[in-house]
Amino acid sequence: MENIKNRFIESVKWNFIGMMIKIVFQILFTIILTRLLSPDDFGLFAIGMMLIGFANMLSDFGLGSALIQKKELTETKI
């Protein structure tokens, strides 16, 4: 039981570190782009990133697990 607890804590820690690194890179990337792009171009970029973020959020709502409908798979011929 202790091994499972340790593995859980390690996985949570690494997921948290990964998320923090991702957020830092996104902030740095955005700061660099604000310096390189004109305000109009950056506005288009921001709208595109908002749409991509919304699509990612929808994909995280369990679509993958919803596709699995049977516990036991059977082979079908096409």
mmCIF file of the N, C-alpha and C atoms, coordinates in Angstrom:
data_MODEL
# 
_entry.id   MODEL 
# 
loop_
_atom_site.group_PDB 
_atom_site.id 
_atom_site.type_symbol 
_atom_site.label_atom_id 
_atom_site.label_alt_id 
_atom_site.label_comp_id 
_atom_site.label_asym_id 
_atom_site.label_entity_id 
_atom_site.label_seq_id 
_atom_site.pdbx_PDB_ins_code 
_atom_site.Cartn_x 
_atom_site.Cartn_y 
_atom_site.Cartn_z 
_atom_site.occupancy 
_atom_site.B_iso_or_equiv 
_atom_site.pdbx_formal_charge 
_atom_site.auth_seq_id 
_atom_site.auth_comp_id 
_atom_site.auth_asym_id 
_atom_site.auth_atom_id 
_atom_site.pdbx_PDB_model_num 
ATOM 1   N N  . MET A 1 1  ? 0.814   -1.190 0.000   1.00 0.00 ? 1  MET A N  1 
ATOM 2   C CA . MET A 1 1  ? 0.000   0.000  0.000   1.00 0.00 ? 1  MET A CA 1 
ATOM 3   C C  . MET A 1 1  ? 0.865   1.265  0.000   1.00 0.00 ? 1  MET A C  1 
ATOM 4   N N  . GLU A 1 2  ? 1.950   1.202  0.714   1.00 0.00 ? 2  GLU A N  1 
ATOM 5   C CA . GLU A 1 2  ? 2.862   2.356  0.787   1.00 0.00 ? 2  GLU A CA 1 
ATOM 6   C C  . GLU A 1 2  ? 3.460   2.655  -0.582  1.00 0.00 ? 2  GLU A C  1 
ATOM 7   N N  . ASN A 1 3  ? 3.733   1.597  -1.370  1.00 0.00 ? 3  ASN A N  1 
ATOM 8   C CA . ASN A 1 3  ? 4.307   1.776  -2.695  1.00 0.00 ? 3  ASN A CA 1 
ATOM 9   C C  . ASN A 1 3  ? 3.334   2.520  -3.610  1.00 0.00 ? 3  ASN A C  1 
ATOM 10  N N  . ILE A 1 4  ? 2.061   2.196  -3.534  1.00 0.00 ? 4  ILE A N  1 
ATOM 11  C CA . ILE A 1 4  ? 1.059   2.867  -4.362  1.00 0.00 ? 4  ILE A CA 1 
ATOM 12  C C  . ILE A 1 4  ? 0.955   4.335  -3.970  1.00 0.00 ? 4  ILE A C  1 
ATOM 13  N N  . LYS A 1 5  ? 0.993   4.596  -2.675  1.00 0.00 ? 5  LYS A N  1 
ATOM 14  C CA . LYS A 1 5  ? 0.916   5.980  -2.196  1.00 0.00 ? 5  LYS A CA 1 
ATOM 15  C C  . LYS A 1 5  ? 2.114   6.789  -2.697  1.00 0.00 ? 5  LYS A C  1 
ATOM 16  N N  . ASN A 1 6  ? 3.302   6.214  -2.618  1.00 0.00 ? 6  ASN A N  1 
ATOM 17  C CA . ASN A 1 6  ? 4.510   6.906  -3.086  1.00 0.00 ? 6  ASN A CA 1 
ATOM 18  C C  . ASN A 1 6  ? 4.452   7.153  -4.589  1.00 0.00 ? 6  ASN A C  1 
ATOM 19  N N  . ARG A 1 7  ? 3.984   6.162  -5.338  1.00 0.00 ? 7  ARG A N  1 
ATOM 20  C CA . ARG A 1 7  ? 3.872   6.328  -6.785  1.00 0.00 ? 7  ARG A CA 1 
ATOM 21  C C  . ARG A 1 7  ? 2.864   7.406  -7.131  1.00 0.00 ? 7  ARG A C  1 
ATOM 22  N N  . PHE A 1 8  ? 1.757   7.452  -6.389  1.00 0.00 ? 8  PHE A N  1 
ATOM 23  C CA . PHE A 1 8  ? 0.746   8.478  -6.617  1.00 0.00 ? 8  PHE A CA 1 
ATOM 24  C C  . PHE A 1 8  ? 1.322   9.864  -6.353  1.00 0.00 ? 8  PHE A C  1 
ATOM 25  N N  . ILE A 1 9  ? 2.015   10.027 -5.241  1.00 0.00 ? 9  ILE A N  1 
ATOM 26  C CA . ILE A 1 9  ? 2.604   11.321 -4.892  1.00 0.00 ? 9  ILE A CA 1 
ATOM 27  C C  . ILE A 1 9  ? 3.634   11.747 -5.939  1.00 0.00 ? 9  ILE A C  1 
ATOM 28  N N  . GLU A 1 10 ? 4.459   10.800 -6.392  1.00 0.00 ? 10 GLU A N  1 
ATOM 29  C CA . GLU A 1 10 ? 5.451   11.117 -7.430  1.00 0.00 ? 10 GLU A CA 1 
ATOM 30  C C  . GLU A 1 10 ? 4.784   11.535 -8.733  1.00 0.00 ? 10 GLU A C  1 
ATOM 31  N N  . SER A 1 11 ? 3.714   10.841 -9.114  1.00 0.00 ? 11 SER A N  1 
ATOM 32  C CA . SER A 1 11 ? 3.049   11.188 -10.367 1.00 0.00 ? 11 SER A CA 1 
ATOM 33  C C  . SER A 1 11 ? 2.379   12.554 -10.277 1.00 0.00 ? 11 SER A C  1 
ATOM 34  N N  . VAL A 1 12 ? 1.775   12.862 -9.135  1.00 0.00 ? 12 VAL A N  1 
ATOM 35  C CA . VAL A 1 12 ? 1.170   14.184 -8.958  1.00 0.00 ? 12 VAL A CA 1 
ATOM 36  C C  . VAL A 1 12 ? 2.253   15.259 -9.013  1.00 0.00 ? 12 VAL A C  1 
ATOM 37  N N  . LYS A 1 13 ? 3.378   14.996 -8.380  1.00 0.00 ? 13 LYS A N  1 
ATOM 38  C CA . LYS A 1 13 ? 4.475   15.967 -8.377  1.00 0.00 ? 13 LYS A CA 1 
ATOM 39  C C  . LYS A 1 13 ? 4.980   16.228 -9.789  1.00 0.00 ? 13 LYS A C  1 
ATOM 40  N N  . TRP A 1 14 ? 5.201   15.173 -10.573 1.00 0.00 ? 14 TRP A N  1 
ATOM 41  C CA . TRP A 1 14 ? 5.714   15.345 -11.927 1.00 0.00 ? 14 TRP A CA 1 
ATOM 42  C C  . TRP A 1 14 ? 4.687   15.988 -12.853 1.00 0.00 ? 14 TRP A C  1 
ATOM 43  N N  . ASN A 1 15 ? 3.414   15.671 -12.665 1.00 0.00 ? 15 ASN A N  1 
ATOM 44  C CA . ASN A 1 15 ? 2.375   16.333 -13.457 1.00 0.00 ? 15 ASN A CA 1 
ATOM 45  C C  . ASN A 1 15 ? 2.323   17.819 -13.144 1.00 0.00 ? 15 ASN A C  1 
ATOM 46  N N  . PHE A 1 16 ? 2.455   18.164 -11.861 1.00 0.00 ? 16 PHE A N  1 
ATOM 47  C CA . PHE A 1 16 ? 2.461   19.571 -11.464 1.00 0.00 ? 16 PHE A CA 1 
ATOM 48  C C  . PHE A 1 16 ? 3.662   20.296 -12.057 1.00 0.00 ? 16 PHE A C  1 
ATOM 49  N N  . ILE A 1 17 ? 4.833   19.685 -11.987 1.00 0.00 ? 17 ILE A N  1 
ATOM 50  C CA . ILE A 1 17 ? 6.041   20.299 -12.556 1.00 0.00 ? 17 ILE A CA 1 
ATOM 51  C C  . ILE A 1 17 ? 5.881   20.487 -14.056 1.00 0.00 ? 17 ILE A C  1 
ATOM 52  N N  . GLY A 1 18 ? 5.333   19.482 -14.732 1.00 0.00 ? 18 GLY A N  1 
ATOM 53  C CA . GLY A 1 18 ? 5.111   19.588 -16.176 1.00 0.00 ? 18 GLY A CA 1 
ATOM 54  C C  . GLY A 1 18 ? 4.148   20.706 -16.535 1.00 0.00 ? 18 GLY A C  1 
ATOM 55  N N  . MET A 1 19 ? 3.090   20.846 -15.755 1.00 0.00 ? 19 MET A N  1 
ATOM 56  C CA . MET A 1 19 ? 2.130   21.921 -16.009 1.00 0.00 ? 19 MET A CA 1 
ATOM 57  C C  . MET A 1 19 ? 2.758   23.290 -15.781 1.00 0.00 ? 19 MET A C  1 
ATOM 58  N N  . MET A 1 20 ? 3.571   23.422 -14.739 1.00 0.00 ? 20 MET A N  1 
ATOM 59  C CA . MET A 1 20 ? 4.211   24.699 -14.461 1.00 0.00 ? 20 MET A CA 1 
ATOM 60  C C  . MET A 1 20 ? 5.194   25.079 -15.571 1.00 0.00 ? 20 MET A C  1 
ATOM 61  N N  . ILE A 1 21 ? 5.952   24.108 -16.059 1.00 0.00 ? 21 ILE A N  1 
ATOM 62  C CA . ILE A 1 21 ? 6.889   24.372 -17.157 1.00 0.00 ? 21 ILE A CA 1 
ATOM 63  C C  . ILE A 1 21 ? 6.124   24.801 -18.404 1.00 0.00 ? 21 ILE A C  1 
ATOM 64  N N  . LYS A 1 22 ? 5.011   24.143 -18.677 1.00 0.00 ? 22 LYS A N  1 
ATOM 65  C CA . LYS A 1 22 ? 4.189   24.495 -19.839 1.00 0.00 ? 22 LYS A CA 1 
ATOM 66  C C  . LYS A 1 22 ? 3.669   25.922 -19.716 1.00 0.00 ? 22 LYS A C  1 
ATOM 67  N N  . ILE A 1 23 ? 3.197   26.305 -18.529 1.00 0.00 ? 23 ILE A N  1 
ATOM 68  C CA . ILE A 1 23 ? 2.673   27.652 -18.326 1.00 0.00 ? 23 ILE A CA 1 
ATOM 69  C C  . ILE A 1 23 ? 3.770   28.700 -18.488 1.00 0.00 ? 23 ILE A C  1 
ATOM 70  N N  . VAL A 1 24 ? 4.955   28.416 -17.953 1.00 0.00 ? 24 VAL A N  1 
ATOM 71  C CA . VAL A 1 24 ? 6.070   29.369 -18.076 1.00 0.00 ? 24 VAL A CA 1 
ATOM 72  C C  . VAL A 1 24 ? 6.444   29.560 -19.544 1.00 0.00 ? 24 VAL A C  1 
ATOM 73  N N  . PHE A 1 25 ? 6.522   28.474 -20.308 1.00 0.00 ? 25 PHE A N  1 
ATOM 74  C CA . PHE A 1 25 ? 6.852   28.598 -21.726 1.00 0.00 ? 25 PHE A CA 1 
ATOM 75  C C  . PHE A 1 25 ? 5.761   29.345 -22.491 1.00 0.00 ? 25 PHE A C  1 
ATOM 76  N N  . GLN A 1 26 ? 4.507   29.129 -22.146 1.00 0.00 ? 26 GLN A N  1 
ATOM 77  C CA . GLN A 1 26 ? 3.430   29.857 -22.815 1.00 0.00 ? 26 GLN A CA 1 
ATOM 78  C C  . GLN A 1 26 ? 3.520   31.352 -22.535 1.00 0.00 ? 26 GLN A C  1 
ATOM 79  N N  . ILE A 1 27 ? 3.832   31.708 -21.300 1.00 0.00 ? 27 ILE A N  1 
ATOM 80  C CA . ILE A 1 27 ? 3.960   33.127 -20.960 1.00 0.00 ? 27 ILE A CA 1 
ATOM 81  C C  . ILE A 1 27 ? 5.141   33.747 -21.698 1.00 0.00 ? 27 ILE A C  1 
ATOM 82  N N  . LEU A 1 28 ? 6.283   33.058 -21.707 1.00 0.00 ? 28 LEU A N  1 
ATOM 83  C CA . LEU A 1 28 ? 7.451   33.579 -22.431 1.00 0.00 ? 28 LEU A CA 1 
ATOM 84  C C  . LEU A 1 28 ? 7.172   33.714 -23.924 1.00 0.00 ? 28 LEU A C  1 
ATOM 85  N N  . PHE A 1 29 ? 6.516   32.720 -24.495 1.00 0.00 ? 29 PHE A N  1 
ATOM 86  C CA . PHE A 1 29 ? 6.176   32.750 -25.912 1.00 0.00 ? 29 PHE A CA 1 
ATOM 87  C C  . PHE A 1 29 ? 5.262   33.933 -26.221 1.00 0.00 ? 29 PHE A C  1 
ATOM 88  N N  . THR A 1 30 ? 4.291   34.181 -25.355 1.00 0.00 ? 30 THR A N  1 
ATOM 89  C CA . THR A 1 30 ? 3.373   35.300 -25.551 1.00 0.00 ? 30 THR A CA 1 
ATOM 90  C C  . THR A 1 30 ? 4.096   36.635 -25.432 1.00 0.00 ? 30 THR A C  1 
ATOM 91  N N  . ILE A 1 31 ? 5.004   36.760 -24.473 1.00 0.00 ? 31 ILE A N  1 
ATOM 92  C CA . ILE A 1 31 ? 5.770   38.002 -24.321 1.00 0.00 ? 31 ILE A CA 1 
ATOM 93  C C  . ILE A 1 31 ? 6.615   38.263 -25.558 1.00 0.00 ? 31 ILE A C  1 
ATOM 94  N N  . ILE A 1 32 ? 7.259   37.232 -26.082 1.00 0.00 ? 32 ILE A N  1 
ATOM 95  C CA . ILE A 1 32 ? 8.080   37.396 -27.284 1.00 0.00 ? 32 ILE A CA 1 
ATOM 96  C C  . ILE A 1 32 ? 7.215   37.810 -28.474 1.00 0.00 ? 32 ILE A C  1 
ATOM 97  N N  . LEU A 1 33 ? 6.050   37.165 -28.619 1.00 0.00 ? 33 LEU A N  1 
ATOM 98  C CA . LEU A 1 33 ? 5.184   37.504 -29.744 1.00 0.00 ? 33 LEU A CA 1 
ATOM 99  C C  . LEU A 1 33 ? 4.612   38.914 -29.644 1.00 0.00 ? 33 LEU A C  1 
ATOM 100 N N  . THR A 1 34 ? 4.363   39.397 -28.424 1.00 0.00 ? 34 THR A N  1 
ATOM 101 C CA . THR A 1 34 ? 3.853   40.765 -28.298 1.00 0.00 ? 34 THR A CA 1 
ATOM 102 C C  . THR A 1 34 ? 4.885   41.777 -28.776 1.00 0.00 ? 34 THR A C  1 
ATOM 103 N N  . ARG A 1 35 ? 6.156   41.438 -28.652 1.00 0.00 ? 35 ARG A N  1 
ATOM 104 C CA . ARG A 1 35 ? 7.211   42.340 -29.125 1.00 0.00 ? 35 ARG A CA 1 
ATOM 105 C C  . ARG A 1 35 ? 7.397   42.255 -30.635 1.00 0.00 ? 35 ARG A C  1 
ATOM 106 N N  . LEU A 1 36 ? 7.163   41.070 -31.216 1.00 0.00 ? 36 LEU A N  1 
ATOM 107 C CA . LEU A 1 36 ? 7.437   40.868 -32.632 1.00 0.00 ? 36 LEU A CA 1 
ATOM 108 C C  . LEU A 1 36 ? 6.261   41.218 -33.548 1.00 0.00 ? 36 LEU A C  1 
ATOM 109 N N  . LEU A 1 37 ? 5.041   41.035 -33.090 1.00 0.00 ? 37 LEU A N  1 
ATOM 110 C CA . LEU A 1 37 ? 3.868   41.225 -33.940 1.00 0.00 ? 37 LEU A CA 1 
ATOM 111 C C  . LEU A 1 37 ? 3.245   42.591 -33.732 1.00 0.00 ? 37 LEU A C  1 
ATOM 112 N N  . SER A 1 38 ? 2.567   43.054 -34.775 1.00 0.00 ? 38 SER A N  1 
ATOM 113 C CA . SER A 1 38 ? 1.796   44.289 -34.633 1.00 0.00 ? 38 SER A CA 1 
ATOM 114 C C  . SER A 1 38 ? 0.547   43.985 -33.805 1.00 0.00 ? 38 SER A C  1 
ATOM 115 N N  . PRO A 1 39 ? -0.089  45.009 -33.261 1.00 0.00 ? 39 PRO A N  1 
ATOM 116 C CA . PRO A 1 39 ? -1.287  44.756 -32.457 1.00 0.00 ? 39 PRO A CA 1 
ATOM 117 C C  . PRO A 1 39 ? -2.393  44.011 -33.217 1.00 0.00 ? 39 PRO A C  1 
ATOM 118 N N  . ASP A 1 40 ? -2.590  44.329 -34.490 1.00 0.00 ? 40 ASP A N  1 
ATOM 119 C CA . ASP A 1 40 ? -3.610  43.630 -35.283 1.00 0.00 ? 40 ASP A CA 1 
ATOM 120 C C  . ASP A 1 40 ? -3.262  42.153 -35.458 1.00 0.00 ? 40 ASP A C  1 
ATOM 121 N N  . ASP A 1 41 ? -2.007  41.883 -35.783 1.00 0.00 ? 41 ASP A N  1 
ATOM 122 C CA . ASP A 1 41 ? -1.579  40.495 -35.957 1.00 0.00 ? 41 ASP A CA 1 
ATOM 123 C C  . ASP A 1 41 ? -1.662  39.718 -34.645 1.00 0.00 ? 41 ASP A C  1 
ATOM 124 N N  . PHE A 1 42 ? -1.268  40.373 -33.569 1.00 0.00 ? 42 PHE A N  1 
ATOM 125 C CA . PHE A 1 42 ? -1.345  39.689 -32.270 1.00 0.00 ? 42 PHE A CA 1 
ATOM 126 C C  . PHE A 1 42 ? -2.793  39.416 -31.880 1.00 0.00 ? 42 PHE A C  1 
ATOM 127 N N  . GLY A 1 43 ? -3.712  40.301 -32.237 1.00 0.00 ? 43 GLY A N  1 
ATOM 128 C CA . GLY A 1 43 ? -5.126  40.070 -31.968 1.00 0.00 ? 43 GLY A CA 1 
ATOM 129 C C  . GLY A 1 43 ? -5.640  38.841 -32.705 1.00 0.00 ? 43 GLY A C  1 
ATOM 130 N N  . LEU A 1 44 ? -5.250  38.696 -33.972 1.00 0.00 ? 44 LEU A N  1 
ATOM 131 C CA . LEU A 1 44 ? -5.631  37.496 -34.731 1.00 0.00 ? 44 LEU A CA 1 
ATOM 132 C C  . LEU A 1 44 ? -5.038  36.247 -34.106 1.00 0.00 ? 44 LEU A C  1 
ATOM 133 N N  . PHE A 1 45 ? -3.789  36.347 -33.680 1.00 0.00 ? 45 PHE A N  1 
ATOM 134 C CA . PHE A 1 45 ? -3.132  35.220 -33.020 1.00 0.00 ? 45 PHE A CA 1 
ATOM 135 C C  . PHE A 1 45 ? -3.863  34.850 -31.729 1.00 0.00 ? 45 PHE A C  1 
ATOM 136 N N  . ALA A 1 46 ? -4.263  35.861 -30.947 1.00 0.00 ? 46 ALA A N  1 
ATOM 137 C CA . ALA A 1 46 ? -4.952  35.609 -29.684 1.00 0.00 ? 46 ALA A CA 1 
ATOM 138 C C  . ALA A 1 46 ? -6.301  34.935 -29.919 1.00 0.00 ? 46 ALA A C  1 
ATOM 139 N N  . ILE A 1 47 ? -7.025  35.365 -30.956 1.00 0.00 ? 47 ILE A N  1 
ATOM 140 C CA . ILE A 1 47 ? -8.306  34.733 -31.269 1.00 0.00 ? 47 ILE A CA 1 
ATOM 141 C C  . ILE A 1 47 ? -8.089  33.277 -31.659 1.00 0.00 ? 47 ILE A C  1 
ATOM 142 N N  . GLY A 1 48 ? -7.081  33.026 -32.485 1.00 0.00 ? 48 GLY A N  1 
ATOM 143 C CA . GLY A 1 48 ? -6.775  31.645 -32.881 1.00 0.00 ? 48 GLY A CA 1 
ATOM 144 C C  . GLY A 1 48 ? -6.398  30.778 -31.692 1.00 0.00 ? 48 GLY A C  1 
ATOM 145 N N  . MET A 1 49 ? -5.586  31.308 -30.796 1.00 0.00 ? 49 MET A N  1 
ATOM 146 C CA . MET A 1 49 ? -5.185  30.535 -29.617 1.00 0.00 ? 49 MET A CA 1 
ATOM 147 C C  . MET A 1 49 ? -6.361  30.284 -28.685 1.00 0.00 ? 49 MET A C  1 
ATOM 148 N N  . MET A 1 50 ? -7.296  31.228 -28.631 1.00 0.00 ? 50 MET A N  1 
ATOM 149 C CA . MET A 1 50 ? -8.487  31.025 -27.816 1.00 0.00 ? 50 MET A CA 1 
ATOM 150 C C  . MET A 1 50 ? -9.326  29.878 -28.382 1.00 0.00 ? 50 MET A C  1 
ATOM 151 N N  . LEU A 1 51 ? -9.471  29.824 -29.685 1.00 0.00 ? 51 LEU A N  1 
ATOM 152 C CA . LEU A 1 51 ? -10.238 28.748 -30.308 1.00 0.00 ? 51 LEU A CA 1 
ATOM 153 C C  . LEU A 1 51 ? -9.554  27.396 -30.121 1.00 0.00 ? 51 LEU A C  1 
ATOM 154 N N  . ILE A 1 52 ? -8.231  27.376 -30.244 1.00 0.00 ? 52 ILE A N  1 
ATOM 155 C CA . ILE A 1 52 ? -7.488  26.132 -30.032 1.00 0.00 ? 52 ILE A CA 1 
ATOM 156 C C  . ILE A 1 52 ? -7.596  25.690 -28.576 1.00 0.00 ? 52 ILE A C  1 
ATOM 157 N N  . GLY A 1 53 ? -7.512  26.633 -27.644 1.00 0.00 ? 53 GLY A N  1 
ATOM 158 C CA . GLY A 1 53 ? -7.660  26.301 -26.235 1.00 0.00 ? 53 GLY A CA 1 
ATOM 159 C C  . GLY A 1 53 ? -9.042  25.746 -25.919 1.00 0.00 ? 53 GLY A C  1 
ATOM 160 N N  . PHE A 1 54 ? -10.061 26.320 -26.541 1.00 0.00 ? 54 PHE A N  1 
ATOM 161 C CA . PHE A 1 54 ? -11.416 25.822 -26.336 1.00 0.00 ? 54 PHE A CA 1 
ATOM 162 C C  . PHE A 1 54 ? -11.561 24.405 -26.887 1.00 0.00 ? 54 PHE A C  1 
ATOM 163 N N  . ALA A 1 55 ? -10.976 24.144 -28.056 1.00 0.00 ? 55 ALA A N  1 
ATOM 164 C CA . ALA A 1 55 ? -11.030 22.793 -28.628 1.00 0.00 ? 55 ALA A CA 1 
ATOM 165 C C  . ALA A 1 55 ? -10.291 21.792 -27.740 1.00 0.00 ? 55 ALA A C  1 
ATOM 166 N N  . ASN A 1 56 ? -9.157  22.197 -27.177 1.00 0.00 ? 56 ASN A N  1 
ATOM 167 C CA . ASN A 1 56 ? -8.432  21.318 -26.252 1.00 0.00 ? 56 ASN A CA 1 
ATOM 168 C C  . ASN A 1 56 ? -9.237  21.041 -24.996 1.00 0.00 ? 56 ASN A C  1 
ATOM 169 N N  . MET A 1 57 ? -9.929  22.052 -24.499 1.00 0.00 ? 57 MET A N  1 
ATOM 170 C CA . MET A 1 57 ? -10.746 21.863 -23.318 1.00 0.00 ? 57 MET A CA 1 
ATOM 171 C C  . MET A 1 57 ? -11.870 20.862 -23.594 1.00 0.00 ? 57 MET A C  1 
ATOM 172 N N  . LEU A 1 58 ? -12.497 20.963 -24.756 1.00 0.00 ? 58 LEU A N  1 
ATOM 173 C CA . LEU A 1 58 ? -13.549 20.020 -25.121 1.00 0.00 ? 58 LEU A CA 1 
ATOM 174 C C  . LEU A 1 58 ? -13.019 18.602 -25.266 1.00 0.00 ? 58 LEU A C  1 
ATOM 175 N N  . SER A 1 59 ? -11.803 18.479 -25.782 1.00 0.00 ? 59 SER A N  1 
ATOM 176 C CA . SER A 1 59 ? -11.246 17.139 -25.968 1.00 0.00 ? 59 SER A CA 1 
ATOM 177 C C  . SER A 1 59 ? -10.891 16.484 -24.634 1.00 0.00 ? 59 SER A C  1 
ATOM 178 N N  . ASP A 1 60 ? -10.706 17.291 -23.602 1.00 0.00 ? 60 ASP A N  1 
ATOM 179 C CA . ASP A 1 60 ? -10.377 16.751 -22.285 1.00 0.00 ? 60 ASP A CA 1 
ATOM 180 C C  . ASP A 1 60 ? -11.605 16.345 -21.481 1.00 0.00 ? 60 ASP A C  1 
ATOM 181 N N  . PHE A 1 61 ? -12.789 16.539 -22.032 1.00 0.00 ? 61 PHE A N  1 
ATOM 182 C CA . PHE A 1 61 ? -14.017 16.211 -21.304 1.00 0.00 ? 61 PHE A CA 1 
ATOM 183 C C  . PHE A 1 61 ? -14.403 14.750 -21.396 1.00 0.00 ? 61 PHE A C  1 
ATOM 184 N N  . GLY A 1 62 ? -13.483 13.888 -21.762 1.00 0.00 ? 62 GLY A N  1 
ATOM 185 C CA . GLY A 1 62 ? -13.753 12.464 -21.709 1.00 0.00 ? 62 GLY A CA 1 
ATOM 186 C C  . GLY A 1 62 ? -14.202 11.847 -23.016 1.00 0.00 ? 62 GLY A C  1 
ATOM 187 N N  . LEU A 1 63 ? -13.898 12.475 -24.131 1.00 0.00 ? 63 LEU A N  1 
ATOM 188 C CA . LEU A 1 63 ? -14.299 11.905 -25.402 1.00 0.00 ? 63 LEU A CA 1 
ATOM 189 C C  . LEU A 1 63 ? -13.630 10.558 -25.626 1.00 0.00 ? 63 LEU A C  1 
ATOM 190 N N  . GLY A 1 64 ? -12.380 10.431 -25.229 1.00 0.00 ? 64 GLY A N  1 
ATOM 191 C CA . GLY A 1 64 ? -11.674 9.160  -25.401 1.00 0.00 ? 64 GLY A CA 1 
ATOM 192 C C  . GLY A 1 64 ? -12.315 8.026  -24.631 1.00 0.00 ? 64 GLY A C  1 
ATOM 193 N N  . SER A 1 65 ? -12.695 8.276  -23.401 1.00 0.00 ? 65 SER A N  1 
ATOM 194 C CA . SER A 1 65 ? -13.331 7.226  -22.615 1.00 0.00 ? 65 SER A CA 1 
ATOM 195 C C  . SER A 1 65 ? -14.762 6.987  -23.068 1.00 0.00 ? 65 SER A C  1 
ATOM 196 N N  . ALA A 1 66 ? -15.402 7.995  -23.652 1.00 0.00 ? 66 ALA A N  1 
ATOM 197 C CA . ALA A 1 66 ? -16.759 7.800  -24.149 1.00 0.00 ? 66 ALA A CA 1 
ATOM 198 C C  . ALA A 1 66 ? -16.779 6.925  -25.395 1.00 0.00 ? 66 ALA A C  1 
ATOM 199 N N  . LEU A 1 67 ? -15.674 6.884  -26.112 1.00 0.00 ? 67 LEU A N  1 
ATOM 200 C CA . LEU A 1 67 ? -15.615 6.054  -27.312 1.00 0.00 ? 67 LEU A CA 1 
ATOM 201 C C  . LEU A 1 67 ? -15.572 4.577  -26.975 1.00 0.00 ? 67 LEU A C  1 
ATOM 202 N N  . ILE A 1 68 ? -15.108 4.245  -25.785 1.00 0.00 ? 68 ILE A N  1 
ATOM 203 C CA . ILE A 1 68 ? -15.039 2.847  -25.369 1.00 0.00 ? 68 ILE A CA 1 
ATOM 204 C C  . ILE A 1 68 ? -16.397 2.473  -24.788 1.00 0.00 ? 68 ILE A C  1 
ATOM 205 N N  . GLN A 1 69 ? -17.094 1.590  -25.488 1.00 0.00 ? 69 GLN A N  1 
ATOM 206 C CA . GLN A 1 69 ? -18.447 1.274  -25.064 1.00 0.00 ? 69 GLN A CA 1 
ATOM 207 C C  . GLN A 1 69 ? -18.595 -0.153 -24.573 1.00 0.00 ? 69 GLN A C  1 
ATOM 208 N N  . LYS A 1 70 ? -17.704 -1.038 -24.950 1.00 0.00 ? 70 LYS A N  1 
ATOM 209 C CA . LYS A 1 70 ? -17.808 -2.434 -24.542 1.00 0.00 ? 70 LYS A CA 1 
ATOM 210 C C  . LYS A 1 70 ? -16.593 -2.815 -23.723 1.00 0.00 ? 70 LYS A C  1 
ATOM 211 N N  . LYS A 1 71 ? -16.818 -3.642 -22.724 1.00 0.00 ? 71 LYS A N  1 
ATOM 212 C CA . LYS A 1 71 ? -15.694 -4.109 -21.925 1.00 0.00 ? 71 LYS A CA 1 
ATOM 213 C C  . LYS A 1 71 ? -14.874 -5.141 -22.682 1.00 0.00 ? 71 LYS A C  1 
ATOM 214 N N  . GLU A 1 72 ? -15.556 -5.977 -23.462 1.00 0.00 ? 72 GLU A N  1 
ATOM 215 C CA . GLU A 1 72 ? -14.866 -7.011 -24.227 1.00 0.00 ? 72 GLU A CA 1 
ATOM 216 C C  . GLU A 1 72 ? -15.011 -6.717 -25.709 1.00 0.00 ? 72 GLU A C  1 
ATOM 217 N N  . LEU A 1 73 ? -13.890 -6.656 -26.381 1.00 0.00 ? 73 LEU A N  1 
ATOM 218 C CA . LEU A 1 73 ? -13.904 -6.374 -27.808 1.00 0.00 ? 73 LEU A CA 1 
ATOM 219 C C  . LEU A 1 73 ? -14.069 -7.657 -28.602 1.00 0.00 ? 73 LEU A C  1 
ATOM 220 N N  . THR A 1 74 ? -14.803 -7.566 -29.680 1.00 0.00 ? 74 THR A N  1 
ATOM 221 C CA . THR A 1 74 ? -14.953 -8.704 -30.569 1.00 0.00 ? 74 THR A CA 1 
ATOM 222 C C  . THR A 1 74 ? -14.423 -8.307 -31.934 1.00 0.00 ? 74 THR A C  1 
ATOM 223 N N  . GLU A 1 75 ? -13.840 -9.258 -32.613 1.00 0.00 ? 75 GLU A N  1 
ATOM 224 C CA . GLU A 1 75 ? -13.265 -8.977 -33.912 1.00 0.00 ? 75 GLU A CA 1 
ATOM 225 C C  . GLU A 1 75 ? -14.340 -9.028 -34.972 1.00 0.00 ? 75 GLU A C  1 
ATOM 226 N N  . THR A 1 76 ? -14.416 -7.984 -35.777 1.00 0.00 ? 76 THR A N  1 
ATOM 227 C CA . THR A 1 76 ? -15.379 -7.968 -36.884 1.00 0.00 ? 76 THR A CA 1 
ATOM 228 C C  . THR A 1 76 ? -14.620 -7.893 -38.189 1.00 0.00 ? 76 THR A C  1 
ATOM 229 N N  . LYS A 1 77 ? -15.186 -8.518 -39.198 1.00 0.00 ? 77 LYS A N  1 
ATOM 230 C CA . LYS A 1 77 ? -14.555 -8.498 -40.518 1.00 0.00 ? 77 LYS A CA 1 
ATOM 231 C C  . LYS A 1 77 ? -15.183 -7.385 -41.346 1.00 0.00 ? 77 LYS A C  1 
ATOM 232 N N  . ILE A 1 78 ? -14.316 -6.661 -42.006 1.00 0.00 ? 78 ILE A N  1 
ATOM 233 C CA . ILE A 1 78 ? -14.786 -5.528 -42.820 1.00 0.00 ? 78 ILE A CA 1 
ATOM 234 C C  . ILE A 1 78 ? -14.851 -5.932 -44.264 1.00 0.00 ? 78 ILE A C  1 
# 
